[in-house]
Amino acid sequence: MTRQQMLDLYFMDARCKLIDLAAFLDRVDRAEGEGDFRLKAFRQALKELDRKEPMRAKQVLLALSDPTTKPIAKATPKAASGAWPGTK
């Protein structure tokens, strides 16, 4: 598929997602209080989108993922948070 064909097929969907992300960040920035590890990881993941090299999706996923390899002793009762709360 050519670049033009990719743009023709997927640009509007990507545009919509980008606007959704911008709206999410606007709402977060207008809200009172401090952010947590999720916002920090989210902002780091956004930086990966500006990379010129391939593998941006992998880098975004890694920015949100737990890099440790040792299993935890006991899972927490909370649901998944979507980002790793530890320090990278």
N, C-alpha and C positions, 0 to 999 in steps of 0.2 A: 504494500500500500504506500502511496506517496504521502509526503507531508501535507500536501493540499487536501488529499482525500481524508487523512486523519483529522485535519481541522474541520473539514466539511461534516464529518460524522460526529465528532466529539466536542467541538468547541462550545456549543450552547450548554451542554451538560456540565462541562468544567466551569464555565462562566457562572452558572447557577450555584454550584458548590462554593466557588470563590466568594460570591456575594453572601452566601449563608455564613461562611467563616468570618467575613468582615462584620456582619451583623452580630454574630456571637461575641466577637471581641469588643464591639461597641457596647453591648449590654454588660459584659463583664467589667469594662472600664468605667461605666456609669454607676455600677453597684458600689455600695459602701463596704468597707472592711478590706482585709488582706486576702490575697490569693494564696493558694497552697502549692504543693508539689505538682499537681496536675497542670496548673497554669504555667508554671515554670517549664515543665516538660513539653507542653503544647507550643509555647513560644520557641523553644529550642527546635522542635520538629518543623515549625514554620521556616526557620532559617535554612533548613536543609532543602527547601523547595527552590532556593535561589542558586543552588549549585549548578554548574555547567556540565559536570560529569554525569554519566548515567548512574543508575542505582539510587535515585532519589527516594523511591518508595521504600527500599531497604533501610536507608538512613533515617527516614521518618519513623519507621517501625522500631528501629534500634533506639531512637531518642525517647520512645515511649515504653520501652521494654526493660525488664529486669535483666541486667547483664551477668548476674551471679550464676554459678553452676551448681553450688551446693544446695541440696534440697532443704526446705525449711522443716523444722521439727513438727509443727502443727499449723494447719491452715487457720486463718482467722474466720470468724463467723460472718464478716462483712462480705458484701458482693464485690466483684472485681471493680477496680477504680479506673482502669484504662491507662494508667501511668504508674511507673515505679516510684515509690516514695523515698527510696534511698538516695545516696549521693553517688554520682558517677565520677 
